[in-house]
Amino acid sequence: MQTVGVRELKNRLTRYLALIKEGERVIVTDRGRPVAVLGPVEGHDGRKPSRAHRAAVLARRGLITLPQGTPDLCTRPVAIRGEPISRTVIRDRR
C-alpha cells in the first residue's frame, strides 16, 4: 500500500489511478495525517448493486448480522376479542 500527499496526488492523479486499476490501494495524507484510502472498485459493472449484495458486503465487514434460516411467511393473523385496537388507541389519545 502506497502513501501519497494531497498535492502529489493532485499533480500525478493519472499515475495513481493506473496503480489503483491494477489493484493497488493508496493512502492519501494531508499534512502527514491519513485522510482517505483509495482502492479499486470490486465487482462494479455499471449497475447499482442489489440490496442483498450490499447486505453481504456489510456482513463481511462485521457491521451487520444477516438472519439465519428461512423467514416464516406463513403466519396467521392473531384474532383478538373485543373492540378493534384502532378504536382503543383513538380513545386513549383523547
RAQUITA-V224411 format. One record per backbone hydrogen bond with DSSP energy under -0.5 kcal/mol. NH is the residue of the N-H (numbers start at 1). CO is the residue of the C=O. E is the energy in kcal/mol with one decimal. If there is no record, write none. Layout:
BEGIN
{{NH | CO | E} {NH | CO | E}}
END
This chain:
BEGIN
{{2 | 25 | -1.6} {4 | 27 | -2.8} {6 | 29 | -1.5} {9 | 5 | -2.6} {10 | 6 | -2.6} {11 | 7 | -2.4} {12 | 8 | -2.0} {13 | 10 | -0.7} {16 | 12 | -1.9} {17 | 13 | -2.7} {18 | 14 | -1.9} {19 | 15 | -1.6} {20 | 16 | -2.3} {21 | 17 | -2.4} {22 | 18 | -1.2} {23 | 20 | -1.8} {24 | 19 | -2.2} {26 | 38 | -3.0} {27 | 2 | -3.5} {28 | 26 | -0.5} {28 | 36 | -3.0} {29 | 4 | -2.6} {30 | 33 | -2.7} {33 | 30 | -1.3} {35 | 28 | -3.2} {36 | 28 | -1.5} {38 | 26 | -3.4} {42 | 40 | -0.6} {44 | 41 | -0.6} {45 | 43 | -0.6} {54 | 50 | -2.4} {55 | 51 | -2.7} {56 | 52 | -2.2} {57 | 53 | -2.2} {58 | 54 | -2.2} {59 | 55 | -2.3} {60 | 56 | -2.3} {61 | 57 | -1.7} {62 | 59 | -1.0} {63 | 58 | -2.4} {64 | 58 | -0.8} {73 | 71 | -1.1} {88 | 84 | -1.5} {89 | 85 | -2.6} {90 | 86 | -2.3} {91 | 87 | -2.6} {92 | 88 | -2.4} {93 | 89 | -1.4} {94 | 90 | -0.8} {94 | 91 | -0.8}}
END
